[in-house]
Amino acid sequence: MSETVLRICIVIGCVGTVWLILKAVKWIWKILFIAGLVTAVWFFYPAIEAFFKTLLS
């Protein structure tokens, strides 16, 4: 009886851990994507600004 309960608890623990990791990974990907986007915009902003200035002038 107690062995079965222990196995069920271990399975629930494993499933819960995997689920939490997957949720965390989703958030990590979102954060990385946003950080990458911000970095790209910050990096290319002077070039974009110069491009628009040459277009408008």
SULZIVEN-V634149 format. One record per residue. N is the residue number from 1. RES is the residue in one letter. SS is DSSP state (H for helix, E for strand, - for the rest). PHI is phi in radians with two decimals (999 if undefined). BURIAL is b if it has 16 or more other C-alpha atoms within 10 Angstrom, else e. Layout:
BEGIN
N,RES,SS,PHI,BURIAL / N,RES,SS,PHI,BURIAL
END
This chain:
BEGIN
1,M,-,999,e / 2,S,H,-1.14,e / 3,E,H,-1.14,e / 4,T,H,-1.12,e / 5,V,H,-1.07,e / 6,L,H,-1.07,e / 7,R,H,-1.07,e / 8,I,H,-1.07,e / 9,C,H,-1.09,e / 10,I,H,-1.11,e / 11,V,H,-1.07,e / 12,I,H,-1.06,e / 13,G,H,-1.05,e / 14,C,H,-1.12,e / 15,V,H,-1.06,e / 16,G,H,-1.07,e / 17,T,H,-1.11,e / 18,V,H,-1.06,e / 19,W,H,-1.06,e / 20,L,H,-1.11,e / 21,I,H,-1.08,e / 22,L,H,-1.09,e / 23,K,H,-1.10,e / 24,A,H,-1.08,e / 25,V,H,-1.07,e / 26,K,H,-1.00,e / 27,W,H,-1.13,e / 28,I,H,-1.06,e / 29,W,H,-1.08,e / 30,K,H,-1.08,e / 31,I,H,-1.10,e / 32,L,H,-1.10,e / 33,F,H,-1.09,e / 34,I,H,-1.12,e / 35,A,H,-1.08,e / 36,G,H,-1.11,e / 37,L,H,-1.10,e / 38,V,H,-1.07,e / 39,T,H,-1.09,e / 40,A,H,-1.10,e / 41,V,H,-1.09,e / 42,W,H,-1.10,e / 43,F,H,-1.25,e / 44,F,H,-1.60,e / 45,Y,H,-0.97,e / 46,P,H,-1.02,e / 47,A,H,-1.16,e / 48,I,H,-1.12,e / 49,E,H,-1.08,e / 50,A,H,-1.09,e / 51,F,H,-1.08,e / 52,F,H,-1.19,e / 53,K,H,-1.10,e / 54,T,H,-1.21,e / 55,L,H,-1.18,e / 56,L,H,-1.36,e / 57,S,-,-1.38,e
END
